[in-house]
Amino acid sequence: MASSHHADLVIETVRSPSAAAVSRLAASWRRSLVNHGLDPAQQHAPERIEAATLRLRRSALERFMTIAAPKLDHLFGLVGNSGCCVLLTDRDGIVLDQRSTDADARVFQDWGLWSGAVWSEAAEGTNGIGTCLAEQRQVVIHRGEHFLARNTMMSCMDAPIYGADGKVLAALDVSSCRTDQTEAFTRLIAATVSQAARQIETDNFRASFPQARIIDAADRETESATLLAVDDDDLVIGATRAARRAFGLGSEGTIRPRPASDILGRTEGPSGLEKAERAALVRAIARADGNLSAAARALGIGRATLYRRMKNLDLN
């Protein structure tokens, strides 16, 4: 009876001429019904991909999963004893990794909250993982907000994780099937999920540019990591999604290298090249303990040239 009532509510909402325009939830329900052709009353279990296919998907994101694992462990340590599981999916909503207590494992497996399960919006309708990926934003889908009636006993808190190329890479999910979990507690967990997702995103970005200098370019408190990767020539070669948006670097793809000083608005003045040359001479002389002949050899120039350049730069 409850299942039939939920299905009727979904269909009635979708048929409303204004609901989808004013409610993100209704818009997701409409996508599920109209675009994906799903029936809110369907009862079959979530689809699961074959083990070989799952191994291939995990292998494609092996480095990312290694980076994410400690954060999954920490997040599970915070929420696991409250009857929640932690899931990490790829961009297609396929669960690649999960954490749950032994006592809750069977329950989550029965609900399809397990490795290999497909939780895209196209497969499961409105749900935390699928809708998070479809709308590329943090979402909370609490019990009756799910599209399928059989999923209305769970609460899902999700946040997207973006790759170094600015494209959505994965989703981080905490799900609970406890009937006594309040909406307020659900929102509290959602904030923790969002923070963990940003930490994973930051760690993955740093690992993507191991030889670069990473600059935190945030000019105010923000939930998103505003990071720039800068090479030895002071050119920006990478940026997180937040930094791309903040500095107009394009939402996705490879960044056209640009001087960090141009992007950050920190000009070096008309003598920028002279400053760079002066710094190079000072470093060489310091490494040679003041021996100018040795410094000249290290720089690959003659001692007379070194003296001339020192004079031009007013370097004693």
N, C-alpha and C positions, 0 to 999 in steps of 0.2 A: 504493500500500500504506500509506504513512504517513498519507495522507488518510483512508483507511478506518479505520485504527487510531484516529485522533483522534476521528472521528465516533462510533465505538463507545464510546470513553472518555466522551465528553460524555453520550451517551444513558444509559450505565450509571450515571454520577454523578447525573444528573437523576432516575433511577428509584430511587435510594437514598432510603429514607424519612427519613433524618436529615441528609443532606448539605446541603440548602438551609438547614437551621436553624442549622448551625454554620459555614457558609462563605459569605461574601459572593459569592465567585466562583461557587459552585454555585447560589446563589440567582439570579444573573444568567443563568447557563446555563439554569436552569429557566424564567425569564421568556422567554428567547429561543425555547426549544423549545415551551413550553406556551402562553404568552400571545401570542407573535407568530407561532407556527406555522412557524418556520424549520427548515431541514434543515441540520445541521452539515456535510454533504458537498456542499452546492450549490456550483457553480463559477462562476456568472455574475458578471460584474463589478459593482461598486457602481453604483447608480442615480445619474444626473446630471440635474439639472434643466435646463430650457431657459435659454438666454442671457438672454431677456427677463425671466424669473422671477428669475434671479440678480441682474439689475440692480435690480429692484424691492426685493429683500431688502437689497441693499447700500445702496440709497437710504434705506431705512427706518432704517438704522443709520449713516448717513453721518458724523455728528459723532463717534460712538463709534469708528468705524474710523479717523478722522483722529487721534483721541487715542491709539489703540492702535498705530498704524503705527510710531512711533519705538521703542516697546518691542519690537515684532516684529523690527525691524531689529537692535536690540541683542541680542536673544535668538538670532537667526540668526547673528550675528557670533560668538557663543560656541559654537554647536553645529553650524553648517553644514558646517565642514570635517571633521567626524567622520562624515559620511554621513547626516545627519539633515535633515529638512524641518520647517518651522514652519507650523502651520495655525491660523487663527482661524475659528471657526464661530459661527452664531447659536444660539439656544436650541433649535432643532429639529435641530441636528447637521449643518446644511448648510454646507459650507466656503465662506467669503466671501473669504478672502485666504490666500495661501501664500507661503512663501519656500523656495527650494532652489537649489543650484548648477546651472549649465548641464549639468555632467557627470552629475548625478543626476536631472535633470528627467524624462527618459524613463522611468526606473525608477518614480518616484513616480506619474507619470501612469498607467502600466500597473497599478499597485496601487490606483488610484482615490484617491490622496492629492493631490487637486487641486481647484481652485475649482469649485463647482457640485456636487460629489459629496455624497451623502447618507450620513452616518455615524451616524444615530440607532440606538439599540439595536433598535428595531422593524424597521429595514431590514437591519442588519448583525450583529445579535446582539451578544454581549459584545465590546466593543472600547473603546479608550481614550476616544474622544469620546462615544460613545453611553452608555456606562456611567457616565461622569463626570456627564453631564447627567441621566441617569435617577436616580442616587443623590445628585446634588448634592454631590459631594465630590471631593477629589483622588484620582486612581486611577493605577495603573500596570498595564497589561495586557501582560505579557511573553510574546511568542511563543505557546507552547502554551496560554496562558490564554484566548486568543481562542475564540469559539464556532465560527466557521466555519473549517474546515480550511485553506482557501485563504489565510487571514490569519495563519496560525501562523508565518510567516517574519518577521513584523514585531514591533517593540516600540513601545508607545505610552505616553507620559507626559502626563497631562492634569490641568488644574485648572479649576474653574468660575470664571466672573466674574459678580459680582452687580451689578445696576443700582442706581440711587439709590432705587428703590422697594422694594428688598429681594428682588426676584425674580431668579432666574438669568437672565442676559442672553446669555451666550456661553460658549464653552469655548476654552481655549488648549491647543494640542497640539504636542508634538514627537514625530515618528515616525521610526523607523529600520528599514531593511530589511537591515541588515548582519548576516550570519550569525555574525560574530565578536564582536558586542556582548554584553558580559557583563551579568548581572543587576545586579551592583554598580554598574557604570557607568550603567545605566538608572536606578537609584535616585538617583544623583548628579544626573543631568539632571532628574529629577522635582522635586528641591528647587529647581532654578533656574527651572523652569516655574512652580512655585507662587509664587515670589517675583515673577516677572514679571506673573503674573495679578493679584496684590494691588496692584502698582504701577499697572496699567491701571485696576483698580477704583477706586483712590484718585484718580487723575487724572480719571476720568470723574465721580466724585462731586463733586469740587471744581468741575468745569465745569458741573455741573447746578445749582449754587447760586452763580452768579457774584457776586451782591451780598451774600452772607452771609459772616459770620466763621466760619472753620472751626476747631473745637477738637478737638485730639487728646486723647480722654478715656481713653486706656489707662492703667491704674494699674500695669501690669507689662509685661514683654516678651511680645509676642504676634505670631504670624504674620499675623493679620488686622488690617485697619485699623479702629480704633475711633474713628470721626470723627462729630462733630455739626456741623450747619449751624445757625448762630444769627443771627437777624435784628437789626435796629437796636433793637428793643424787648427784646432779650435773651431772645427766645422761640426754642426749638428747633424748627426747621421741617423738618429732614432728619437722617437718620442712616444710616450704613452698616449692613450686615447684622450685623456684629459688635457695633456700638453698640446696635442694636435688641435684640439678645439680652442684652447686658450690662445694659441699663436698662429692660427690659420694655416696649419701645415698639411691640410688634407685629411680626411677622415680615415682613409685606408691606404695601404700600399707603401712602396718605398718612398722615403723622403728625399727630395732634392737637397743635397748638402748646402747649407747656408751658414755663414759665420754666426757663432753664438752671440757675439756682441750685437749683431743686427737684430736677431730675434729677441734678445733680452733688453734691447734699447740701451746697452752700455757701450757707448762709443769710446774708441781709444784715442781720438783726437787726430790732428793732421800728422803727428809724428809716430803713428802706430808701428810702421816698419822700423823706424829708428829705435823705438823702445824694444822691439823684438831683437834687433841686432845687438843692442847694448846688453840685454839680458844674456844673450848667448855668449858674448865676450866675457862678461862678469863670471858666468858659470865656469867657462874654460880656465880662466885665470885662477879662480878659487880651487878648482880641481888640481891645478899645477902648483898649488901653494905659492902663488905669486911669481913663479918662474915664467917670464913672458916667452922665452924661446920654446919651452915645453908647451905652453898654451897655444902658440902659433902652429906648432907641429900637430897638435890635437885638432886644430881647426882646419888644417890642410892649407894654410896660407903662410907666406913669408913673414919674418919678424918685422920687416919694414912696413909691410901692408898692415900688420897688426897695430904698429905704432900710429900709422896714418889714420886708421879707423878709430883708434882710441882718441886721437886728437880731434877728429871731426865730431865725435860724440861727447867731447868734453869729459873724457873718462881718465882720471888720474891713475 
